[in-house]
Amino acid sequence: MKLICANFKMNFLKENILNYLENIHEKINKDRVIFFPSNLYISDFKKENYLVGSQDISFKEFGSLTGETSIKQLKELGISYTLIGHSERRKYFNDNRYINAKVKLALKNDLKVILCIGESLKERDNNLTSLVLKKEIDEALKNNNCFNLNNLIIAYEPIWSIGTSVIPDNKVIFKIVQEIKDYLKNKYDLNLKVLYGGSVNLENIDKLENISNLDGYLIGGASLQPEKFLDLIRIIK
């Protein structure tokens, strides 16, 4: 059974969240779907006993970091997962500097980490995809072997695909996902789940479902409309 992650990003107000929850009530398998709402609305999903994660964490537990949210505070709200390294965080907030510290902090606090990795269009066109993905994995896992690395999940999200409705060919995704799994096994002795993210929607989910080595999906825009998201979930095996 594949894992399904819904990343709401910076969307919705309280009224939208309550309407969303009403629309999905008793229609979701709560063991396989993880919601990543804005931090303000984590408690609303926890009240309904959904699996919930944060879209990011601070690289420090506490301190003088105005505007940041502590992992301890997020755990009090009931999160069990966190995204780390989403391309939007890397691009707009220069998060590459903090990925390693965030992964270490999350694992130390017994959270499951969904580590996002992916290449840009320029990197893809220059045949650098494999090199970029391995580098991002290595940077995240550096000096983290004292914690439970089995709490990691990898989300492969080609940056050039996010929000474009253009996805790689199935054979390309299969090859990249297998390379990621083999690299983790050979270098770190890890057997981790690998998800695909990047313009997953109702138009391409049947095609993506034919990729045999995928363990699930990280879904952005297509998770924002509850009816369409429910339709997606029904298709995903």
N, C-alpha and C positions, 0 to 999 in steps of 0.2 A: 504494500500500500504506500503510495507516494505521499511525500510531505508537501503541503500547500501553504505558502506564506503570502499574506496580503499586506503590502506596504502602502499605507495611505499617504505617506509623505506629509506635506503641509496642507492638507485638505480637510474640509468639514468644520462645521460649528456644532455646538451641543445638540441643536435640534436635528441636524443631519445624522449625528451619531445615534440618537434615540430612534429615529425613523429606520436607520440601517438595522439596528438590533431587532426592531419589531419585525422587519421583513425577513430576517434570517432565523427567527425564533424557531427552535426545534427542527431545523432543516439542515444543520451542519453536524458532521462527525467531529466532535470536539477533540478527538485523539489525533487528528491529522492536519487540522487547519490552525495556523498561528496568525494572529492579527498584530500588526504593528501600527497602531494609531499614534497620533500626537500624544505626548506624555500627559497632557491635560485630560485625556479620555481613556487612559489605561484602566482606571477603576471601573468605568462603565462596562467594559468587556469582562473584567474580573468578576463583577457582580453576577454575570451570567455564566460564570465558570468556563469561559473560553481560555485557551492557551494564548498568552499575550507576551509580546516582546517590545523592547524599546528600539527606536530607529538608530540610536547611537548612545554612547555613554561618554562621560568625561574621562580623561586619562589619569585623573586623581580621585581618590575616595572623598576627600573633603578639602576645603581651602578657599583662598581668596581668588575665586574664578567666577566673576560676575557673569550671570546668564547661563552658566553650566548646570547640569543636573547630576548629582552624585549617584553612583551605582547603588549605594546603600539606600538612598531615598527611593530609587526605582524598585529595588527589591522589596521595600516596605509596601509598595503598591501591588506587588504580586507578580512581577515579570519573572519568566524563567528562561527567556531568550533575549538576545540582543543582536542587531545588525552591527557589523563593524566593517568599515572600508568601502561603503557604498560610493560609487563613482562621483555622485553629487557632493558628498562630503570631501572626497579627495580633491575635486575640482574647485569648489567654492570656499572651502575652509582649510585647504592645505593639510588635510588629515594624514597624508603619508608620513608626516613626522611623528604621529602619535599612534599609528596602528599597532605597533608592537606593545606599547605600554597598555593600550586598551584591551588587547587580547589577554595579556598577562593578568590584568585586573579582573576581567570578567571570569577567567578560569579560576583565579584565586577565590572568587566569590561564588563558585559553583553555578555559574550561568552557562547555558549552551550558546555558543557563538556561531552565528552565520557570517562567515568571512566572505566578503564580496571581492571578486577579482575580475579583471577584464582588460581588453586591449582597445586602443583607439583605432580609428579608421586608418590613420597614417601608419600606425604600428602593424596593423593587419596587412596593408598594402606592401609593406617592406618585409613581410614574412617574419615578424618579430613576436608573433602571438605567444608561441611556446616560451620564449625567453622572458617575456614580460610576466606571464602567469607564474612561472617558477620563481622569479625574483620577488613577486608580491607574496607568494607563499613563504619563501625563506625569510623575508623581512618580518612577517607576522609571527613566525614561529621561533625566531632567534631568541635563545636563552629562556624559552618557555617550557622546556622539557621537565621542569619540576612540578608541573601541574598536569591535570588530566586532559591530554590533547584529544582524547576520544570524545570530548564534549564539543569538538569543532564540527561544523558543517560548511562545505564550500559552496558558494553560489557563483557560478560562472555567468557573468553578464558582459557580453561584448558592448563596450561603451557606445559604439557607433549604431547599435541596434535599439538602444533604449528610447522609447517614445517615437520611433520612426515607422513602426509597422513592418520593418524589413528585418528578417532574421536570417541567420546562416542556413545553408543547406543541411539537411539531416546528417549526411555523411561527415560534414565538417564538425558539427556539434558532437557527434559520436566520437570522432577521433580526438577532439580536444578534451572531452570529458574523460576518455580513457587515458589520455596522457596525464591528466591531473591525478587520477586514481593511481596510476602506475608510479608516478613520481612520489606521491605520498607514501606508498607502500615501500618502494625501494630505498628512499632516503630516510624516512621517519618511522617505518614499520607501522603505518596507520592505514586502516581500512575505513575511510570516511564517506559519508553520503555527499554526492555532488548534485546540486540543483542547477536548473537553467533559468535565467532571467533575461528579459529584454524583449519587450513588445509581445509578450504572451497574451493571446486573446482568443475569442471564439472562432476566428477565421483560420487560425493556424494550429489550434490545440490538437486536432485529429492527426495532423502531420507530425507534431512533436511527440505524440504518444507512441509513435512507431520507433522511437529511439530507445533501444533496449537497456542502455546503461544509465539512464537518467533516474534519479531518486526523488525528483519532485521539481517544484517551480517556485520562483520568487516573482510575484505578480504585482505590478504597479497599477496603472490606469484601469485595467480590466477588473480590478477588485473594487472599484469605487461605486459601481452600480450593483446593488445586491442581487437583483434578478439575473443579470448576466454572469455575475460571479457564481451564483448557484448553478447556473447552466454549465459553467466551466468545471466546477467541482464534480458534477454528475458524469462528465466525460472522462475525467482523470481517473485512472485505475489505481 
